[in-house]
Amino acid sequence: MPSETSAFGSALRNPSFARNAIHNETGKSNSSGLASRMLAGHERGDCIGAGNSAPDRAVAQVMTETTIQPLGTRWPAIAKTPHDWPVAPNLVDYSRTCAEFSWQRAKNQLDGLPDGRGLNIAHEAVDRHAAGDRRDRVALRWISKDRARRDFTYIDLRDETSRFANVLKHLGIGKKDPVAVLAGRIPELYIAALGTLKNGSVFTPLFSAFGPEPIQARINIARAKVVVTTDVLYRKKVEALRSTLPSLEHVLLVGDSTSVQKLSGVQHLRSLMTEVDSRFTIPATDPEDAALLHFTSGTTGKPKGALHVHDAVVAHHGTARFALDFHPDDVFWCTADPGWVTGTSYGIIAPLTHGLTSIVDEADFDAERWYTILETERVTVWYTAPTAIRMLMKLGAAAARQHAFPALRFLASVGEPLNPEAVVWGVDAFGKPFHDNWWQTETGGIMIANFAAMDVRPGSMGRPLPGIDAAIVRHTGENSIEVVETPDTEGELALRPGWPSMFRAYLSDDERYRKSFVGGYYLTGDLAKRDRDGYYWFIGRADDVIKSSGHLIGPFEVESVLLEHAAVAEAGVIGKPDPVALEIVKAFVALKPGYEASEALKRELLGFARVRLGAAVAPKEIEFRPSIPKNRAGKIMRRLLKARELGLPEGDISTLEAS
């Protein structure tokens, strides 16, 4: 166990830290109902406009029929009726649900450890189902790169995770000891994650595409005692670092035993697991015991380690019920890598606490493979990233319509804010919109979402979940804020602390953690506005906002408009220093297949944006790029675009997605 002076001991001792479109049976798209209601929403005045150059003909036709004026206006709302619900959504009456909700009631939906011994994430996710009527249900269906399938029932998962917990126990790894896992989407990652939590140790996922330096930094910040990885990743990224990792005591390798035996200072994980019992009694676990350590992608300097506790499972379970509309028979697919918080909170924990079947695909993105998985696995709820959606959009909705998705009920997205065109494209491709939601590594779970029964306003992140008190605030001094009550007023998005998955510390950075809270609110660093109906709209990160000739310009708004042009696949926008305007808006654009970069197209795009946004907001410069840099969570790395434009240091690019 860490000493009282360790990073975990320090963070957890201090109470101020610890408390504070439906497809029919033939599979053909039946989007006319939603499309007609988009028009109806426009006629009611719910929203007053949209672009008219969507990438696929059907969407373009819908937009043309609405005769929406293009100048700087929104897309029409996508209205929903009970006809659109294959099953009744969990959240129908938003106001009543919010009024009646409490986190204690949410906790009562979980079992807790037997004999009142506390609350443990792994028990709620695995053991309670293995002891109940879901014991034989498939918990994880793993699809390998070569398309082989391997199923784990809840009993299988209980036994495997118990063996891993016993391995840790026999190695002397105990409560609050950090266990880092560096692996792709392989079964051992999920087993190690849940086995670590069973043991009371702290699961620390490391993204498998990291290079040696970011791996070194994160292991040392976490003071990890164990690293679980593959023999290939160890040779490539860890072996040469061993002398620089003073806290590391054990390396457990997944792979061929003969290959592992050729390496020194490591142990073969499967061999260890066969030597221990498949029974394990989870020790008493306080809800405030450390459980998860997630590193944020950061911008410059060392990464931030956000620490979460076992009580976070209350939020994982509850938010998935509302924001992802989980039902008992769902087959769920979260495409996020568990190296990131989404892939842990909603790729591992939440679907298992609900007793669902979760699809895990080892392979990287491939459009045809993804469509096949959605179809053959009869996925009902799909949670993916804007980057993936835009890559699918490049290929057109016709590619999706070659497949039948009669089971697919709910589509959701997180990472980078989802541009309105992508939301609407879902109607054309799948018969239903994508539902964007918003949260952060620090929040640990979904905070604001578009719900299954709620009309979707494309471009909006939705409304706060029950139990979440969100506000728009403005700074009135260095350590003071005021809440902005006027609708459609820009400010910083803030959340009142109290939800269970709120981070409890930035590891070894107490001062930074304290500065995140002002005036009784957690300050997210995101700029947003709230309309008069309570929908929140993302503007940009505070450090991304462009200041031009007295105007504050959110890059997301400009990027969204550029994406409405038929030629544009991706867009990233920055502020470029200017001696007169302070900054001008510069856009980087990646084109769809079939379009060639040219001065004529550049002029067309500049004019297109000027008409939509107005001269003060539209880009003054456009540069064509083969692709726009994004991190593996799908977020556009605007600060990297800016650094390269200005010849500045690029900072931490360990999370950069491969082009």
N, C-alpha and C positions, 0 to 999 in steps of 0.2 A: 504493500500500500504506500501511496505517497506520504511523505512526512507532512507535518502541520505547516511547514514553510513552503510546500510545493505549490505550483500554480493552481491545482485543483483545490487543495486545502484552503488557500487564500481566498479563492473566488467563492467557495461555498460556505466559509465561516462567516462571511460578512452578510448579515441579514438584509442590508440595503440592496445587495445584489440578488439574493435568492428570492426575495418577495416582490421585490418591486415588479317538310320536308320528308315524309315517311316513305321508306321503301316498301313496296308490296311484295307478295310472294314470288313474283317473277323477277324481282331485283331491279326493276326499272325505276328511275327517279320519279317521285311524285311530288315535285317541288312547286306545282302550280298553286297549291293552297297557301303556302308560305309566301310565294311571290305576290299573290293577289293581296294578301294581308299587308305586305310591304307597301303596296300601292294604297291600300286603305289607310294605313298609318300616315302616309303622306297627305292624303286627302283630309284626315282628321286634324292635321297640323301637328302630329306628334313630333315629327322632324321635318325639316324644310329643305331637303335637298341632297343631292349626291352627284357623283361624277357620272360620265356617260361613256367611259372607255374601259370597261372591265375586260379581263383577258379572254373570256370565253363568250361565244356568241349568245348563249342563252341568257347569261347575266346582263350582257349589254342590251339585249332586247327588253328585259325587264326594266332596266334603267331608262331606256328610251321611251317605253310606254308610259312611264310615270310623268313624263315631261317636266322633270325636275330641273330647276335652274342651277347651273354649275358653279356660280360664283361663291367660293368660300363657304359652302353650306354643307350640312351633314347628309349622311345616307339616311333613308327612311327606316323607321323602326320595323323590326320583324315581330309582328304580333303573334301571340299563341292562343290557342283555345284548347279545351279538353280533348278535342278531336286529335290533337297532336301528341297525346300522351298514351303510349302503349301500356304504361302502368302509371298509377297516380303518383305524382312527385311527392317527395318527402316534405317539401316546403311549398305550400300553396298560398296560405294566407300570411304574407310577409310580416305585416304589422302585428298581428296576433302572436305569431311565433316569436318575434323579437321581444314582445312584451312579457311573454310567459317563460322565456328561456332563462336558465341559470347554469353555470358551469358545474354546480353540484348535481343538478339533475342529469347533466351530460355524463358526469362521472358514475352516476348510479346505473348507467347502461352497461358498464363494465363490471367484471366480477371481483377484481382485487385478488390478492393472494389468499390461499386458504388460511383459516384461523386468524384472520385479521392481521397478517404479517406485512401488509403494505400494498404497493402497486408496482408491478413490473411489466414493462412493455412486452417482453417475450411471452409472458404468461397470457396476456390479453390477445396476443397475435397467434399463438400456437397452442400452448398446453391446454387451455380451457376448451378449445375446439376438439383437440385430440381426445379429450375425456368426455365429449358430448356426441350429439347426433351427427356432427359433421366430420367425424373422425376419418371416414373413408372418402371424403370428398377430395378432389385434386386441389391442393393449395397452390402449388407452383407447376406450371407446365413450361419446361425449358426447351427452346428450339435452338439447336446448334447451328453453326455457320453452314454446315452441310445438310441442314434441314432435318436432322434426326431429332426425335422427341424423347424427353425423359420427364415423367410425371412424379411428383412428390405429393402424397396425401398428407393430411394433417398429422396422422400417426407417424408417417415417414419423417416428416419435418421435425416432429417432437423428438424422435429418436436421434436423428442426425445432429440437431442442435444441442441435445443433451450430451452427446459424445464430445462435441467441441467444447462445451462448458467444462466437462470433466478433464479434457486435455489441458485447458487453462488452469484449472484447479491443481492438477498434478504438477504443473510447471511453477506453481507458486504465484500465479497471477490472481489478484484478488479484487476486492471492491474498489472502484474508482480508478483502477490501473488502466491506462489507455492502450487499446489494441487497434493498430492501424491495418487496414486492408487495402492492398493495391492490386486490383484485378478488374478484368472486364466483366461482362454480365455472364458469369458462370455460376453453377449451383453453389460452389464453395463460398462465394461471396455472401450469398444470402444465409447460408448455414453459419458462417463465421459471424455475421452481423447479429443474428438472433442468439447464437450461442454466447457471444460476448455479453449481450444484455442479460441473458439468464444468469450469468456468473456475477452480475453486478459490476462488471468492468465497463469501460467507456468505448463505444464503437466510434472509430475515426476513419471515415472513408477517404481514400486518396484516388483521384482520377487516374486511370491507367495510362492516359496519354501524356501525363506530366513527364517532363524531363528530369534528370537527376537533381538539379539544383532546387526546383520547387518541392521535390520529394524530401530532400534533405531538410529544407526549411520547415516543412510541416511536421515531420517526425520530431525534430528538435523542439519546436514550439509546443507540441503536444506532450513531449517527454515520453513517447511511446515505448513501452517495454516489449511489445510483440509486434512483428510485421508478418502478415499473411499475404503471400503473393505467389505467382507462378514461377517455375524454374526459368522460363524465358525472360520474364520481366526482371527477375532478380539479377540474372547475368547482365542484362542490358542497362539496368538503372539503379541498382542498389549495391551490388557487390563491391564496387570501387569506393563506395561511401562509408563502408562499415566503420572505419577508424574515426569518422567524423560524427558518429551517432552514439554519444556516450550513454544515453538512457536505454538503448536497445539491447535486450537480453536474449531474445529468441526470434529466429526467423523460421516460419513454417511454410513449406513449399508445396504447391499443388503441381502435380506432373508425374511423369514416369519415375518410378522409384530408382531405377538404374541411373537415370540422368541426375537425380537429386543426390545420390550417393557419391557422385564425383565431385560434389561441392563441399567445401569445409565450412563449419560453423552454422550449418542449417539442419533442419529436421524435416522428414517427409510427413506431411499432414495426415494422409490417409493411413499410413502405418500406425501413427500415434492413435488415431481414432478407432482402429480395430482392436487396440489393446485396452480400451476403457469401456466402462459400462454405458449402456444406452439409457440408464435411469439417472436422473439428476433432480435433486430437490432445490428449487430456487430459494436462495437465502432471503431473509427479511429485507425488504426494499422500501425505504422511505420515498414517497413521491418526489421529494426534493433531492434525491440522490442523483449525481451526475450520470448521464446515459449516452449522450450524443455530442460529438465535437465536430462541427462543420466549419470548413474554411471557406471564406468568401473569396471571390475571384480578385477583388481589390483593383486598384489602379496602379499605384506606385508604392514602393516600400514593401515591408514584409506583409504577408497575408494575415487577415484577422481570423482568429479562431472563436466561433460563437458556440458557447456551451449551453446545452439543453438538458433537461432532467426527465425522469420517468413520468412525471405528471403530464408531460407533453402528449402522451398517448390519448389523453382525454380530448385534446384538440384534434389530433390526427383522426380519431374515430368520428367525432362530432362534425368536423368541417367536411369530411368526405361524404357524410350522409346528406348534408345540405348542398354543398358546392358541386359534388360529383354525382349526387343523387343515387347512391349505392342502394341496391335491393338484394335480397338474399340469394337469388339465383344468378346474379351477374357474373359475366366473364369480363375481366378488366385487363386493359393493357395500358400501362404507363411506359412510354418510350424513353423516358429520361434515364440517364446513367446514374446508378447509385453513388457514384463519386460526388454527386451534387445533392443538395438537400431535397429536391423534388423526387429524385430517384430513391431516397431513403424514406421520407415521410409518406409519399404516396406510391412509390414503386415497391416498397417492402411492407411498411407497417400498416397503413390504413386498410388496404384490401384484405389483409390477413385478420385484422381485428374484426372485420365484418364477416369473416368466414367465406370469402369469395374464392374463385379460381383466378389466379393472376398469371398472365402470359409474360414470359421473359424471352426475348430474342437476343441471341448472342451477337448477331451480325450488325454491321453498320447500315445506315439508311440505303434502301433500294426501293424505289416506288412500287415496282411490280411485286416484290416480295412482301411489302407492307400490305398492299391490297389483298394479296393472297392470304396473309395471316388474318386480316380482318374478316375475310369471307369464310375461310375453312375452319377457323377457331370459333366462329360465331361470337365475335367480340360484341358486347353490349355497350360498354362504356370505354371510351378511348380518350386518353389524356396525352397530349403531345405538345410540340413547341412551334412557335411561329416560323422558325427557320425551316422546319420540315414541311409545314403547310405551304410556304412559298415555293419550296422545291417541287412539291406536288402540283402547285398551280402552274409552274413552268411547262409542265407536260400537258396541261389542259384537263378539263373535267371529263372529256371523252374517255381518257384512260381509266378513270375511276368507274365510269359507267359500263365498262367492259365486264365488271364484276357485280355480283349481287350481295347486298349487305342487309338482308331482312332482319337480322338480329340487332343491328347497330341502333342504339337508342339515344345516346348522348355523346356529344363531342366537346372536348374542352381543351384549352390551350393556356400555357404559362411560359414565362421566360422574358422575352421582350414583349412589350405591348403589341397586340394583334391589330394590324391595320384594318380599317372597315371593309376593304375589298375582300380580304381573306375570310372575314366572318361571313359575308354574303356568298362567297364562292362555295362555301360548304353546302349551301342550299342547292346550288346547281349540281355539285358533284355527288352529294350524299342525301339530298332531300332534307337537310336540316343544318342549321348554322353551327359554327364553332362558338363556344361560350368562353370568352376570355375571363381570366381571373388574375388577381394581384396578391402577391405576398413577397417576402424576402427571406433570406437565410436567417436573419435575426428573428423574424416572427415565428419561424418553425412550422407554420401551417397557413392555409389560405385565409386571408382576411377580408377580401372584397371579391365578389363574384357575380356572374350572370347565372341565374338559377333556372332550373328546368321548366318551371311554370311561369317564369317572368318574361315579359317582352324584352327582346334584345335590341339595344341601341348600338349599332355597329360603331366601334371605336371606343366605347365605354368599357371600363373594367368592371362595371356593375355596381352593386350596392353592398354595404357591409354585412357580414354574416351575423346571425344572432349571437349575442355575447361580445361583439366587437364594437367599441365606441370610437368611431373615426371622426376626424374634423379637419378642416382646412385652417391653418394658422399663419399669421404673419409675425415676423420678429420685430419687437419694439425696443430691443436693446440686446446687449451681449448675452444676457441670461434671462430674458423675458420674452413672452409671446402673448398674442391675443388671438382668440378664436374668431374667424371670419364667418359671419352669418349670412352675408349677402350672396345669393346664388350666382354661379358663373363667374366667381372672382378667383383669380389665380392666387395660390399660396402653397405652403408646404403641407404635404399630407402628414398627419400626426395621429397616433393611436394612444388611447388611455390604457396604461398597463393593467394587467389582471388576467389575461387569457393564459391558459396553462402552458402553451408551447413557446411563450416569450423567452428569449435567451436570457440566461442568468449572469453572463459575464462575457467580455472579450478576454480570452485567456492571456494572462500576464500583461494586461493593459487596462488597469482599473480606471485610469483617468479618461481614456477614450470612451469607456462604458458610461461613466458618469455624465459626460458631455452629450450623450445620446438622449438624455432625459431633461426636459426643461418645462417648468410650469405644469407639472403633473401629466405630461405627455411624452411618449417616445417619438422622437423626430426621425422620420424615415429617410430624409434627404431627397425625396421625390417631390416634384412640383405637380400639382393637380388642381382641378376645380370640381365643384359639386353643383349639379343643376338643381332646379327647384323641385324635382321629383326624387332627389336623393341619389341619383346616379353619379358616380365619380368618373372623371376623365383625366387620363394621364397627359402631362405636358412634357416632362423630361426630368432627368436628374438635375439637381440644383447646379452641379458643376458642368452640365451639358448645355444649359440655356444660353442662347446667343443674345448679346446686347448690341443692337444695331440702330444707330441714329435715334436713340431714346426708346426703342421698342425692345421688349423682351420676347424672344421667339423660341418656341419649343421645337426641337428638331423632329420629334415624332410627327407633328402636324405636317411639316413640309415633306417628310418621307412618305407619309400616307397619301398625300396628293400626287406625288410623283409616281407612286405605285399604281395609281388609277390609269396611267397612260399604258396603252396596249403594248408598248415596246419594253417597258421597265419590269425587270424581274426582282431587283433588289436596289435599295437606296440607303445611303448613309449621309447625314448632314452634320456639318460643323460650322463654327464661327471662325472666320479667317481674319486676322488683324488688318485693320484699315486705318490710315492716318486721319481720315475725315469722319467716318461712321463709327469708329472704334472697332467694329467687326462687320463683316459682310457674310451673308449666307453662302456657303459653298456646298454643293451636292456632289457626291460620288455615286455613280449609277452603273449597275450591271444589267446588261440587256438580255432579253429572252432569245432563245434560238430563232434564227430567221431574220434577225435585225442586225444591221451593221452600224458601227459607230461612224458618225460623219458630222461635219459642221452643220449640215442641214438639219439633222436630227437633234443636234445640240440646241440649235435655235428654236426648233419646234418645242422641245421640252421646256426651255426657258419661257417661251410664250405661253405654253400650256399652264405652267405653274403661276405665271404672273396673272393670268385670267382668273385662276381659281383662288389664289391667295392674296392678290393685291401686290403692288410694287414694293411695299415696305417689308413684306414677309417673304416674298419669293426669292429663290436663289439668284445671285448675281453671276455665279460661275458654276459650270457643270463639267465634271471630268469623268470619262468612261473608265471603268475598271472591269477586269474579268470576274471579280467577285468582291464582296464587301466583307471585311474581317469581322468575325463573330467569335464569341467564346462558345464553349461546348454546351452551355445552357441556352444558346440561341440568342444571346444579347449582342447587339451591334456594338463593336468596340470603337466608339467615336473618339475616345481619347487617343487610340492608336492611329486612327485616320489623321487626327490633328497633329500628333507627334511626327508622323511621316511627312505631312504637308509642310511643317515648319522646321524640319530637321532637328527635332528635339529627341532626347532619350526616350526609348519606347517603353521603359519600365518593365513590369512583370508581364510577360507574354506566355506564361506557362499554360494558361487556359485557352489559348488561341486555337480555334478549330482549324484543322488541316484543310487547305484549299482543294 
